[in-house]
Every structure is written in C-alpha cells, then in structure tokens.
Amino acid sequence: MGWFSALVVFVVSWWMVLLAVLPVGVRSQHEDYDPTDGTDPGAPQNAELKKKAIWATIGATGITIVVFLIAISGLVQPPDVQW
C-alpha cells in the first residue's frame, strides 16, 4: 500500500467515522427546554464538534492501520488485471 492509498483510506474512513459519531450525545434545544429565539427548536444545544473530530481521527487512524496491516500481510491480493 502506497502513501496515496493510505491517505485515501484515511480520508474516507475519517468522514465515515465522523458521520457515525455526529449524532452521539447531541441534545436539541427542544429537549433542553431552552430554545433560542429565531432558531429551529431541533437545532443542537452543544454539538461538541472538536471532540467528535478527535474521535473521528482516532477511529480513522485505527481503520487505516488495520487496512495497512491487511495489505502488507498478503491476506487480500489485488486482482490481476490485463490493461
């Protein structure tokens, strides 16, 4: 696995993990009974995006390491394509 392939795996897995952790722990203004005037009641009260970006980075790093180890172990071989 080259560096570009590893970068692609990291970026794709980072977005997948981020989209998976975005709804975790989010409470809407409606649930907290403290809506701000002029906003949607379903808007999040505190999304904690920095914390979720850190978790996405940790998860994507783990996924990239697993994919890298599978690639160098030879468990999965790319198909022989005749160009």
Secondary structure, 3 states (H helix, E strand, C coil): CCHHHHHHHHHHHHHHHHHHHCCCCCCEHHHHCCCCCCCCCCCECCCCHHHHHHHHHHHHHHHHHHHHHHHHHCCCCCCCCCC
